[in-house]
Amino acid sequence: MSCSVQNPNEKKLNVFERYLTIWVGLCIIGGIVLGKVAPGVAEYLDGIAIYVDDAPVVSIPIAIALFFMMYPIMVKIDFSEVIKAGKTPKPVLLTLFMNWCVKPFTMFAIAWFFLGYLFRDLMPGTEVLKDGTDVELWRSYISGAILLGIAPCTAMVLMWGYLARGNQGLTLVMVAINSLTMLVLYGLLGGWLLGVNEMPVPWETLLLSVGIYVAMPLVAGYFTRKWIIKAKGIEWFSEKFLHVLTPVSIIALLGTLVLLFSFKGDEIVAYPLTILWIAIPLSIQTILIFSITYGLAKLLKFSYQNAAPAAMIGASNHFEVAIATATMLYGLGGAALATVVGVLIEVPIMLMLVKVCLRTKHWFGSAAEEAAAT
């Protein structure tokens, strides 16, 4: 989806991306119905796992589905573009600062205030995690929000940057750098914040999750891209291979959601407003981070073409990684449910923020003025 492999004039949201919120809603309904009709399906599939010391560590069906959520994303990233970051370091540094020094902590604070305090009595009950630990549901939901807050950017951020008429080359660079940064910081920062939330932190499982759902797809995507371009050329890779591969990630995501909600259907039916309570802090976080980043970009005299993608990357989440990690750490429970709500709100909110960018384009100077300021 990068500008280096596709004609920007031809880029548009495909049917899966354009109606992602609708597909997610249908999967919620379909999963709940499946849970009522065949209640043992999710439990059976989740039981097909790799066990360590008689405890399920990796659910094989879910691992396969989640890998195919991640792999198409990584194939689209041209990591050779990272070297271009030196030409425009300020947007990259701003993005790294917001994603790793601000966003995780605002997410934790906002989630704790709403889910751990304001809405706490509206989400009663406990759940049993994969390791047998009993935890309160509100604490699990906060954990899912944490895992979203430390998962910066998604493949779709390239689309948001394009729709906002931003600098796609810079967007690609920032996506690549953040993907590499996740290899180091996601597990460390996530483990610490989950511990602050008084959730059990299986460090070995957390690091294994980063390896399976970030490192493996990243390596596989890098070599796939390299080999195919060498054998078939960049045009075939862009127009043929990516065209076929693009829907795979979202199809895998939707299949995982059906499985998740077939397992959590009773909880949703019993507490139908749960998704709303979770969506409120996630929405506030998204808009807040966008506003802060966009405002800082204005103060730092960025051009609009660089300000828009910097703010988009800060606002959006890599929900594929968050879902994968929550599922692997705690199973198909409250934490995973909270990450799914992130998917539900992603498209409508980001499309709204794209319109905000386009309507405020005149606030910013040109690329030449940014270069002069630097």
Sequence and secondary structure as in RCSB ss.txt:
>XXXX:A:sequence
MSCSVQNPNEKKLNVFERYLTIWVGLCIIGGIVLGKVAPGVAEYLDGIAIYVDDAPVVSIPIAIALFFMMYPIMV
KIDFSEVIKAGKTPKPVLLTLFMNWCVKPFTMFAIAWFFLGYLFRDLMPGTEVLKDGTDVELWRSYISGAILLGI
APCTAMVLMWGYLARGNQGLTLVMVAINSLTMLVLYGLLGGWLLGVNEMPVPWETLLLSVGIYVAMPLVAGYFTR
KWIIKAKGIEWFSEKFLHVLTPVSIIALLGTLVLLFSFKGDEIVAYPLTILWIAIPLSIQTILIFSITYGLAKLL
KFSYQNAAPAAMIGASNHFEVAIATATMLYGLGGAALATVVGVLIEVPIMLMLVKVCLRTKHWFGSAAEEAAAT
>XXXX:A:secstr
  TTTS GGG    HHHHTHHHHHHHHHHHHHHHHHHSTHHHHHHHHSEEEETTEEEEEHHHHHHHHHHHHHHHH
T  GGGGGGGGGSHHHHHHHHHIIIIIHHHHHHHHHHHIIIIISGGGS  EEE TTS EEEHHHHHHHHHHHHHT
SB  TTHHHHHHHTT  HHHHHHHHHHHHHHHHHHHHHHHHHHHHHTT    HHHHHHHHIIIIIHHHHHHHHHH
HHHHHHH HHHIIIIIHHHHHHHHHHHHHHHHHHHHHHHHHHHHHSTTHHHHHHHHHHHHHHHHHHHHHHHHHHT
T BHHHHHHHHHHHH B HHHHHHHHHHHH SSHHHHHHHHHHHHHHHHHHHHHHHHHHTGGGSB HHHHHHH 
